[in-house]
């Protein structure tokens, strides 16, 4: 069953502005590394806004948040330094 609608999950932001897609979501929707997705992220415990960008999953099942999108994710400089390890609410949609 390919991804045809909205999928929402939570992930932890890793080093290098990356987050891991859960294996069950990758398997259920048969996500491949060549498939482009519309991604919306929100830092759960930080005051900020939703940021939307387009991305593809790499072969290890991770997606990278662009630097500009990461800077728009939180408002304060102190929060940007503490963002690694934060919980993100991620929404995936097909393009």
C-alpha positions as CSV (number, residue, x, y, z in Angstrom):
1,X,0.0,0.0,0.0
2,X,1.9,3.1,-1.2
3,X,1.7,6.4,0.7
4,X,-1.4,8.2,-0.6
5,X,-2.4,10.3,2.5
6,X,-1.1,11.9,5.6
7,X,1.1,10.0,8.1
8,X,1.9,11.6,11.5
9,X,4.6,10.3,13.9
10,X,7.1,11.5,16.4
11,X,10.9,11.2,16.0
12,X,14.0,12.5,17.8
13,X,16.3,15.0,15.9
14,X,19.7,13.4,15.5
15,X,23.1,14.9,14.9
16,X,23.3,16.6,11.5
17,X,19.7,17.8,11.4
18,X,18.4,14.3,10.6
19,X,15.6,12.2,11.9
20,X,14.8,8.5,11.5
21,X,11.6,7.3,9.9
22,X,10.1,4.4,11.8
23,X,10.7,1.0,10.1
24,X,7.0,0.1,10.4
25,X,6.0,3.2,8.5
26,X,8.6,2.6,5.8
27,X,7.5,-1.0,5.4
28,X,3.7,-0.4,5.5
29,X,3.8,2.4,2.9
30,X,6.7,0.9,0.9
31,X,8.7,4.1,1.0
32,X,11.7,4.2,-1.2
33,X,14.7,6.5,-1.3
34,X,13.8,7.9,-4.7
35,X,10.3,9.0,-3.6
36,X,9.9,12.7,-2.9
37,X,7.7,13.6,0.1
38,X,6.2,16.8,1.5
39,X,7.5,16.9,5.1
40,X,6.1,19.1,7.9
41,X,8.0,19.2,11.3
42,X,7.2,20.8,14.6
43,X,9.5,20.8,17.7
44,X,7.1,19.6,20.4
45,X,8.8,21.1,23.5
46,X,9.9,24.3,21.9
47,X,7.9,27.4,21.2
48,X,8.0,27.7,17.4
49,X,6.0,27.0,14.3
50,X,5.5,24.3,11.8
51,X,8.0,24.2,8.9
52,X,7.3,22.5,5.6
53,X,9.8,21.4,3.0
54,X,10.3,18.7,0.4
55,X,12.7,15.8,1.0
56,X,13.7,12.3,0.1
57,X,14.6,9.5,2.5
58,X,18.2,8.2,2.2
59,X,19.0,4.5,2.1
60,X,19.4,4.3,5.9
61,X,15.8,5.5,6.4
62,X,16.7,9.1,7.6
63,X,15.7,12.5,6.3
64,X,17.7,15.7,6.6
65,X,16.0,18.9,7.6
66,X,17.5,21.8,5.5
67,X,19.4,24.4,7.5
68,X,17.1,27.2,6.6
69,X,14.0,25.2,7.7
70,X,15.8,24.2,11.0
71,X,16.5,27.9,11.7
72,X,12.8,28.8,11.1
73,X,11.7,25.9,13.4
74,X,12.7,27.7,16.7
75,X,12.8,31.4,17.4
76,X,15.7,31.8,19.8
77,X,19.4,31.1,19.3
78,X,19.6,29.3,22.6
79,X,16.9,26.9,21.5
80,X,18.7,26.2,18.2
81,X,21.7,24.9,20.1
82,X,19.5,22.6,22.2
83,X,17.5,21.3,19.3
84,X,19.6,18.2,18.7
85,X,17.8,15.4,20.7
86,X,14.5,17.2,20.7
87,X,11.2,15.4,19.9
88,X,9.7,16.4,16.6
89,X,6.2,15.8,15.3
90,X,6.6,14.8,11.7
91,X,3.9,14.8,9.0
92,X,4.6,13.0,5.7
93,X,2.5,13.6,2.6
94,X,3.0,12.5,-1.0
95,X,3.9,15.2,-3.5
